[in-house]
């Protein structure tokens, strides 16, 4: 085998090794990417559920606040009309 053929064989072999390493690297990074994508999707699903729950809780809180305000206004009005002194004032 002459020197030129030896270089070509070495280059072809080296080229194949580099190609395989690149394929392995791509495959591994793709796997890591897919795992992160799955984590992100799960987190987004949790965020949607929590956002819905938070919205419901805020609506409930608003309802209680409205009821408290209405009851307090009625209480203060009653105390004024009857001459009683309110036990607490906001």
Secondary structure per residue as TSV (DSSP state, phi and psi in degrees):
chain	resnum	aa	ss	phi	psi
A	1	X	-	360.0	133.6
A	2	X	-	-85.9	171.0
A	3	X	H	-61.6	-36.9
A	4	X	H	-66.1	-41.4
A	5	X	H	-67.6	-37.9
A	6	X	H	-62.9	-43.3
A	7	X	H	-63.2	-41.4
A	8	X	H	-64.4	-43.1
A	9	X	H	-64.8	-43.7
A	10	X	H	-62.8	-42.6
A	11	X	H	-65.0	-39.9
A	12	X	H	-66.3	-42.3
A	13	X	H	-65.0	-46.3
A	14	X	H	-62.0	-42.8
A	15	X	H	-59.5	-41.3
A	16	X	H	-66.1	-40.8
A	17	X	H	-62.5	-45.1
A	18	X	H	-61.9	-43.6
A	19	X	H	-59.0	-46.7
A	20	X	H	-63.7	-42.2
A	21	X	H	-62.6	-40.9
A	22	X	H	-64.9	-41.2
A	23	X	H	-63.7	-42.8
A	24	X	H	-64.2	-42.3
A	25	X	H	-63.3	-45.2
A	26	X	H	-60.0	-46.5
A	27	X	H	-61.5	-44.3
A	28	X	H	-65.7	-45.4
A	29	X	H	-64.9	-37.3
A	30	X	H	-63.0	-40.8
A	31	X	H	-62.0	-45.4
A	32	X	H	-62.7	-41.9
A	33	X	H	-58.9	-47.0
A	34	X	H	-62.3	-39.9
A	35	X	H	-62.5	-43.9
A	36	X	H	-65.3	-38.3
A	37	X	H	-62.1	-41.7
A	38	X	H	-63.7	-43.7
A	39	X	H	-60.3	-43.1
A	40	X	H	-62.7	-45.0
A	41	X	H	-63.0	-41.0
A	42	X	H	-63.6	-42.8
A	43	X	H	-64.3	-41.1
A	44	X	H	-63.5	-39.1
A	45	X	H	-63.3	-42.5
A	46	X	H	-63.5	-40.8
A	47	X	H	-62.5	-42.3
A	48	X	H	-61.8	-45.2
A	49	X	H	-63.4	-44.4
A	50	X	H	-66.3	-36.8
A	51	X	H	-64.1	-42.1
A	52	X	H	-63.2	-44.5
A	53	X	H	-64.3	-42.1
A	54	X	H	-61.2	-42.3
A	55	X	H	-61.6	-43.3
A	56	X	H	-62.8	-43.8
A	57	X	H	-64.2	-39.3
A	58	X	H	-65.7	-37.2
A	59	X	H	-65.2	-42.7
A	60	X	H	-61.7	-44.4
A	61	X	H	-61.0	-42.0
A	62	X	H	-62.7	-39.4
A	63	X	H	-62.7	-45.0
A	64	X	H	-64.1	-39.6
A	65	X	H	-62.0	-44.6
A	66	X	H	-61.2	-42.9
A	67	X	H	-65.0	-42.9
A	68	X	H	-60.9	-45.5
A	69	X	H	-62.3	-43.8
A	70	X	H	-63.1	-44.1
A	71	X	H	-65.4	-41.6
A	72	X	H	-63.8	-45.0
A	73	X	H	-60.8	-41.3
A	74	X	H	-64.2	-40.8
A	75	X	H	-61.9	-49.0
A	76	X	H	-63.7	-42.9
A	77	X	H	-61.6	-44.8
A	78	X	H	-60.1	-46.6
A	79	X	H	-61.1	-42.2
A	80	X	H	-63.9	-44.6
A	81	X	H	-69.2	-29.6
A	82	X	H	-99.0	-7.1
A	83	X	T	85.0	3.9
A	84	X	-	-77.5	151.5
A	85	X	-	-93.0	127.0
A	86	X	-	-60.5	139.4
A	87	X	S	-73.4	-24.2
A	88	X	-	-148.8	148.5
A	89	X	-	-134.8	144.8
A	90	X	-	-88.1	360.0
